[in-house]
Amino acid sequence: MKPTDYIKSVGIDIFTKGHNSYKLSAPGMMDLTVESWHSGESIMVSMCHYGEQNGDMMKDPDVLFKLEQEIITYREIQMDYTGYYSEDHAEIKDFMENTWVPNLVAQGHRLVESEMEN
């Protein structure tokens, strides 16, 4: 499943103007943060889990992608806990569409908070 389909299914409209932030929760799971903002004709989206390690907030994972005329370009993935970082579009696409998004669906994350900046 594409992340844009997942995001829409949980009630987030990434086409809303401004820099917007959404928090999703699922029982027993780390919260998920989705941010969206417009950059020219493109929409940028960040999806990440935040957790705490030794008092510091860590991202695991943090994925950035760009949406342009219905085409997703995966830009980067970063996992603070493991020190992993990649800008390989195909690798990130595989992780997102075949691993992470299906896991999010199975875990049942639901939108609990929105912060809209117009």
Order of alpha helices (4+ residues) and beta strands (2+ residues): alpha-beta-beta-beta-beta-beta-beta-alpha-alpha-beta
